[in-house]
Amino acid sequence: MSRNQILLDWLTFDERSDVALFRQLYLALRTAIVENKLVAGCKLPSSRTLSKQLGISRNTVVNAYELLISEGYLTAHTGSATQVTSLFEQQSNKKFQSNSSEQSISLLQLSKTGSLFLKDDTDLNGIPTVEAFLPGNPDHTEFPLKIWKSKIAKQYKSLSLSNSIQEVSVPLSESHTQGYKPLRESISLYLKTSRMLSCDADQIFVFTSCRAALDFTCRMLCNQGEKILVEEPGYDTAKVIARMNGLQPVPVDVDRDGLQINLRKHCDANINLAYVTPSHQWPTGVSLSLERRKTLLEWAVLNNSWIIEDDYDSEFRFTQKPLSTLQSLDQNQKVIYIGSFSKVLVPSIQTAYLVVPKKLITTFERAFWYTVQRPPIHGQQALAEFITEGHFTSQIRKMRRIYARRQMLFVESLNKYLPNELRIERPPGGIQIALPLPQNICAEDVSRRAAAFNLHVRPMSIYSENVDNAINSLHLGFALISDKDIPVKTKLLCKAIIQSK
Ligand SMILES: Cc1ncc(COP(=O)(O)O)c(C=O)c1O
């Protein structure tokens, strides 16, 4: 029996199922491997051959293979067929072990929310050690650690037994319920001057991360079973958080002017919230045009809905001034603004914030008091001083210069090593770039080939609700790669792209 017949004998799909085709294929192959129907060393057909045989898209097959490779069930080496991994290797693979415990977990009585994570493919082993092209990561090595340490040390030095009651009472006292007040004042001043936000310190709530802020906002504003408008493609974590809160994401396509909001199509009483990244859309990098911003705000009024504006990396604009925030255009108190220090400083600062419309302050404050763990008070005090003494804005200026230079080097290197038809323009900002690919080059295939060069290259399909219609692009971070390494790593990346042709 040929290897292709082995697969075709038992592979079937349920076209009406809610489960995406790639996941059905992944599950069928995984079960066959676990049940020893597909034995170690068995060679699978190429993605192109299998997609033709099954009458499904090549992306679907590549996605299923990718997942099985990342979990250790399959092995792929450049130039040879994808094979079933030997049992010994599977068992020594950490991810494989965590997945094989799925059966025992499924015996637990998990909530609907808990069950969402039974089949989650997230790598919980932290940030991959391969840093080249991982999107979204700032360069932590440029953080002014000496200044930061002195600020933290100062806060700890002021601790003493005699004033410990007072120290402890700082986070508990009324004026600090929403976060350390001088920190909120310095954030509000920064937002007013740099992002033209209209806000006072009492509209600001300090969280440990954007994720925590988003989770809290979903719980405060939406009921289980309701829908949330999200960008397609869009920030995957935001969709996980929405689902954890019982919300159904409604994907709205993004084009070069951003979210294609439509007043007729998207008016639905069941949609109470929209989550958007208008300054610099994650992951495509486009900004929402002024006209669409106005339409989105109009939609919120017509549909009686809220908008979450995630302004995660707007500080890094290099060639054009950013457009006004939605919050500053909002005349009807519809926008909840989220900002974070993760990108602009470093993720370990663990500080993000919400700016809420005035009418939400009191309710949010009560719920926040009962349910939200704020960042440690000494970190908040150090950050407040770091901002008021001007270190924050000089750090932004410094990083803007570094990232602008790296972005230019990256785009130049891409244009040098890529075939002419793939040339790209320099985007106006951001610390990652979207690289669209033509139909004959599959983004998932590039990702797999780049991994062989020790590069972390994300296909954009991971951000899509409609995986089968996902845009064929790569999402590439460059902030953590030194100037010297950019041409070297980019050359390797381009080699992987050309090999995928
Ligand atoms: C779109 C977007 N928003 C916000 C964040 C920051 O999230 P957090 O503060 O939870 O680390 C990220 C991080 O990658 C992001 O991609």
The ligand as an SDF file (V2000), in Angstrom:
LIG
                    3D

 16 16  0  0  0  0  0  0  0  0999 V2000
   -2.2870   44.3470   20.6590 C   0  0  0  0  0  0  0  0  0  0  0  0
   -1.5810   44.2730   21.9850 C   0  0  0  0  0  0  0  0  0  0  0  0
   -2.0730   44.9710   23.0140 N   0  0  0  0  0  0  0  0  0  0  0  0
   -1.4650   44.9450   24.2070 C   0  0  0  0  0  0  0  0  0  0  0  0
   -0.3110   44.2090   24.4400 C   0  0  0  0  0  0  0  0  0  0  0  0
    0.3610   44.2690   25.7920 C   0  0  0  0  0  0  0  0  0  0  0  0
   -0.2320   43.3920   26.6230 O   0  0  0  0  0  0  0  0  0  0  0  0
    0.2010   43.1760   28.1570 P   0  0  0  0  0  0  0  0  0  0  0  0
    0.2400   44.5010   28.8280 O   0  0  0  0  0  0  0  0  0  0  0  0
   -0.9120   42.3040   28.6570 O   0  0  0  0  0  0  0  0  0  0  0  0
    1.5290   42.4930   28.1340 O   0  0  0  0  0  0  0  0  0  0  0  0
    0.2020   43.4380   23.4110 C   0  0  0  0  0  0  0  0  0  0  0  0
    1.3750   42.5950   23.6420 C   0  0  0  0  0  0  0  0  0  0  0  0
    1.9240   41.9460   22.7610 O   0  0  0  0  0  0  0  0  0  0  0  0
   -0.4430   43.4730   22.1460 C   0  0  0  0  0  0  0  0  0  0  0  0
    0.0480   42.7720   21.1130 O   0  0  0  0  0  0  0  0  0  0  0  0
  1  2  1  0
  2  3  1  0
  2 15  2  0
  3  4  2  0
  4  5  1  0
  5  6  1  0
  5 12  2  0
  6  7  1  0
  7  8  1  0
  8  9  2  0
  8 10  1  0
  8 11  1  0
 12 13  1  0
 12 15  1  0
 13 14  2  0
 15 16  1  0
M  END
$$$$
